[in-house]
Amino acid sequence: MDVIRIICAIILPPLGVFLQVGLGFHFWLNILLTLLGYIPGIVHAVWVIVKK
């Protein structure tokens, strides 16, 4: 299941975070990071998925 989340995180970073933690702090932080730059959003999303 983590592989699917990581693939979602690469395509659409907030989706990967949402699938992992729901509508929490990390989801909103990831939306902000994705808006500021696509790569920081991907890095954060993969980090959240691998960490848990």
C-alpha positions in Angstrom: 0.0 0.0 0.0 2.9 2.4 0.6 4.0 2.0 -3.0 0.6 3.3 -4.2 0.8 6.2 -1.7 4.3 7.1 -2.9 3.2 7.0 -6.5 0.2 9.3 -5.6 2.6 11.6 -3.8 4.8 12.0 -6.9 1.8 12.7 -9.1 -0.2 14.8 -6.7 1.6 15.3 -3.3 -1.4 16.4 -1.2 -3.3 13.2 -2.2 -0.5 11.0 -1.0 -0.4 12.8 2.4 -4.2 12.7 2.6 -4.2 8.9 2.1 -1.7 8.6 4.9 -2.8 11.0 7.6 -6.2 12.5 6.5 -7.0 16.2 6.9 -4.4 17.0 9.6 -1.6 19.5 9.9 0.7 17.6 7.5 -2.0 17.7 4.8 -2.4 21.5 4.9 1.4 22.0 5.2 1.8 19.9 2.1 -0.7 22.0 0.2 1.3 25.1 1.1 4.6 23.5 0.1 3.1 22.3 -3.2 1.9 25.7 -4.0 5.3 27.2 -3.2 7.1 24.6 -5.2 6.2 21.2 -6.6 9.4 19.5 -5.5 9.2 20.6 -1.8 5.6 19.2 -1.8 6.9 15.8 -3.2 9.7 15.6 -0.7 7.4 16.3 2.2 4.8 13.9 1.0 7.3 11.1 0.6 8.8 11.9 4.0 5.4 11.7 5.7 4.6 8.4 4.0 7.9 6.7 4.8 7.9 8.1 8.4 4.7 6.4 9.4 
